[in-house]
Amino acid sequence: MITIPSQIGIQANELRAVYPALELFGKPSGPWKIIGPLRFTATYNNETLTKTIPVIISIPSDFPKKLPTVKEHLSSLITCFPHVNADDKSFCLGTPIDLKIRFSKVPTLLFFVEEFLIPFLYSAFYWLENGVMPFPDRDHGPLGLLQEYCSLFQVHDPKVVMSFLHILSNKQFVYEKLCPCGSAKKLNECHATILKNISAYQTSSEFEYDWHSINDLRKIISFQHSQNR
């Protein structure tokens, strides 16, 4: 008899009470996966979609500290959707930092499916049928990540975002230095609280990874501009 970790077992049962076609698979040492057809009905701006798609939800060993990942299971209904990652066909449900912040409030599988996965699937099927997104969305990849951090830091300059990510990746909160945002205030009197709050949701290495992702994007844009001159 397979022993299911209590937290995963309880949450899987909660999920299956709403979506009974989903089944939990795994072994005591992990990994655990939820596999099956997900039938959902969702409405946005009075437009309702009812769809079914087979999915495989992979639960990380350190769940709920880390979020699950999702792919289609043995099908290719939405693989051409721009927010499906080209390398491994996993669903890009949003920027990692935004997902972590939102998921931390209700870290359950049911919340994950209903608040992240189903809105993603609604937008994917809507896009396939209409050629446009049903609601405003971040760009895919590093550009969307930059947009997210601009919103979180409440700034518009990519260089300021990079400075804040450098602080977060090195945990260098030098409060007496001037804030990189250009306010002429000390960090402690300006963005320190925002940075401290955001630092709780990722490790230093994760912020460093985001820094490199955005920096690579800026290099590409700079190269493209130089080629067009």
Buried (B, 14 or more C-beta within 10 A) or exposed (E): EEEBBEEBEEBBEEBBEEBEEBEBEBEEEBEBBBBBEBEBEBEEEEEEBEBEBBBBBBBBEEBBEEBBBBBBBEEEBBEEBBBBEEEEEBBBBBBBBBBBBBBEEEBBBBBBBBBBBBBBBBBBBBBEEEEEEBEEBBBBBBBBBBBBBBEBBEBEEBEBBBBBBBBBBEEEBEEEEBBBBEEEEBBBBBBBEBBEEBBEBBEEEBBBBBBEBBBEBBEEEEEEEEEEE
